[in-house]
Amino acid sequence: MSDQAPDKKAQILTAAAAVLSKSGVQRLSFDNIAYEAGLSRQLVRYYYSDLDVLMVDLCDYLAGIYYKLLVGGILEVNKVGRLDFFLDFFFDLADGHPMPINLETYDALVAYSVGSQQLKDRMCDQYRTLGQAVVHELAIAHPELDKAACEELSFMFVSMMHAHWSFVASLGYSRDHSRLARKAIDRLIKSYLADSSHIPVIDRPWAREN
C-alpha cells in the first residue's frame, strides 16, 4: 500500500479540489471526495482520517502544481522578461502557459481556514513564499527599487491577484478583467518607480495580527 500512497493521495487531493471547485466548502465530505475520486470512502479515510490534514495537504499540492508550471515558463524567457512572465502567468495571460483549473478552490480554502488555524497558517506561508518570489523578480527587473518598495508591491500583487480570481473564478465576472488587473499592476510599479522619496508606506508588509 505504501508504494501507491503518493499516487492515491494525489488522486484524493485532485478529487477534493474538484469537489470544492464545483460545489464549494459546503459539500466537502469524505463521501463526496471518495465519489469524485472513484475510490471507496474507507480508502480515502485510510490516507486521510482528518479533513483538516487533507486540506493542508491540498494547499501544498496546489502550490506544487503552480510552482512546476511557473518554473517551466520562466526557463523559457530571458532574465529581462522574467517579471513580465511572472505577472502575466498569475493573471492567466502568459501565452502557452495557462493557469491550472479549479481556481475556485482557493476561495473554498480561505473559507475553510476560518475554522482551521493549521490551514490558515499554511496558506499564509504559501502566499508569503509567493511574495518573496515577487520581491526577488522585482529587484532583478528594477534594481532602483529598495527592499521596502519591493515588499509593498509584492503584497499588493498577491492580494490583488487573489481578489481578482475571487471575482472572476468564483463570482463569475468576465476573464477580460485579467487584462485590467494586470495593467493596474504595471501602473502601480511605475508609480513606485516615479516616487523618489523611498519612504515606506508601512513598517512591516506581510505582518499578521496573530
N, C-alpha and C positions, 0 to 999 in steps of 0.2 A: 504493500500500500504506500510506503514512503517514497518509492520511486515515482509514483504517479502524483504525489502531492502537489508539486508546482503546477502541473497541467490542470489538475482538478480544482485547485484554488483559483487559478486564472479563469477557469470556466465558471466558477461560482461568482467571482468578482465581476466578470463581464455580465453575467445574468443580473446581479444586484444593480449594476449601473443601468441596465435596460429597464428594470422594474422602476427605478427612481426616475428615469428619464420619461417613461411613458405614463406612469401613474402617480408619481410623487411619493413623498415620505409616508403618506397615509396608508399606502398599500405595501409598505416594506414589511415582509414577514418571511420566515423560513419556508413556509409553504409556497409563497409566490416566487421566491428565488429558486427553489427546487424545480418548480414547474417551468420557469423560464430557462433554466439550465438543462432541463431534461434529465434530472437526477432525482434520486429519492430524497425525501426530507431527512431521513436518517443519515444519509451520506453527507449532506450539507452540514448537519449538526456534528458529524464526526470531525470535520475540519474546522467548523466554527460553532462553538457552543454558546457564544455570546455575540449579540448583534453589534455591540459597541466595538468589539475587536474586529469584526468583519468590516465595519465602516472605516476604522482607522487603516486597515489593510487596503481598502478600496481607495482611500485618499492617496496612499503611496503608489498603488497600482496605476491610477490615472496619471499621477505625476511622472511615473516612469515612461508611460506612453508618450506624453508630451515631450519629455527630455530626449527620447530617441528620435522623434520627428524633428525636433528643433536642431539637434546636433547634426543630423543628416543634411538639413538645409544649410546650416552655417558653413559646413565643409565645402559647399558648392559656391560660396560667394567670397569675394576678396575682403581684405581687412577693412577697407573703406566702406563697403556695403553691408557690413555685419549688423550695425544698429538698425538700418532701414529694414533689413530682412527680419530681424528680431521683432520689431514693432509691427511690421506687416503681418507676420505669422499669427500673432495673438489677436488680430482683428480679421483673420481668415482672408487676407489679401495677398498672401505670398503665392505667386504663380507656381503651380506644380507641387505645392506643399500645403494641402488643405488641413485644417484643424480636425481633430477627431470628432466623431458624432457624440451624441449623448451629452451635449453641453448643459442641458437642464440638470444633469446630475449634481453639478456644483451647488446649485441653489438648494437642492434637497440635502446635500451635505451640510450646508450652513444651517438649514432648519433643524436638522438632527443635532448639530453641535450645541444648540441651546441647552439641551439636556445631557450633554456628554462633554465633560471637561477634557477628556483624553482626545476626542476628535477635534475639539476647538484648538487645543494646543498644537496638534499635528497640522491642522490646516494653516494656522499662523506660521508654523515652521516652514511649511511648503511655500507659502506666499512670501515669506521673508527671504528664502533661498532664491526665489524668482527675482525679488527686489535687488538682491546682491548681484545677480547676473546683469540686471539692467544698469546698476551703478557701474559695473565693470565695462559694459559696452559704451555707456555714455562717456566715461573717462577716456576711452580709446578714441572715440569719434570726435569728442570735444574736450581736448586737454585743458582748455581755458576755463572750464567749469571746475569749481572746487568741490571737495568731498560733500559739503553740506548741500550744495545745489544738486548734486547727483543723487543724494539720498532723498531729498524732497521730490525730485522728479520721478524717482523710482516708485515712491509711494503713490504719487498721483497717477502714474501709468497703471500700476497693478490694480488700484482701487477703481479707476475708470474702466479698465478692461473687464473687471468682474461685474460692475454695474451695467456695462454695455450688454454683456451676454445675458444678464438677468432680464433686461428689457427685450432683447431680440429673441433669444432662445426660449425663455420661459414665458414671457408675456406676449410674444408674437409680433413684435414690431419688425418692420422690414429690415433685411440684411443690408440694404443700401446705407443704413446708418453706420455701418462699419467704416465707410469712407469718411463720413462726418467725424466720427470719433478719432480716426487715425489722423486726419488733418488737424484736429484740435490738439493732439499730442505734439505735432510738428510746431504749431504756433506757440504752444507752451514752452517747448525747448528754446525756440527763438526768443521768447520774452526773457528767459533766464540768461541767454547769451547777450542780450542787449542791456541787461542790468549789471552795471559795473560796481555796484555797492558791496557785493559779497557779504551782505548781512543776512544770516539765516532767518527764515520766517518763524521756525520753531526750533527749540533746543534739541529735541530728540525725535526725529522722524522714525516711525515704526515702533515707538514706545506703546506699551499696552497698559491698561488701567489695572489689570490684575495679573 
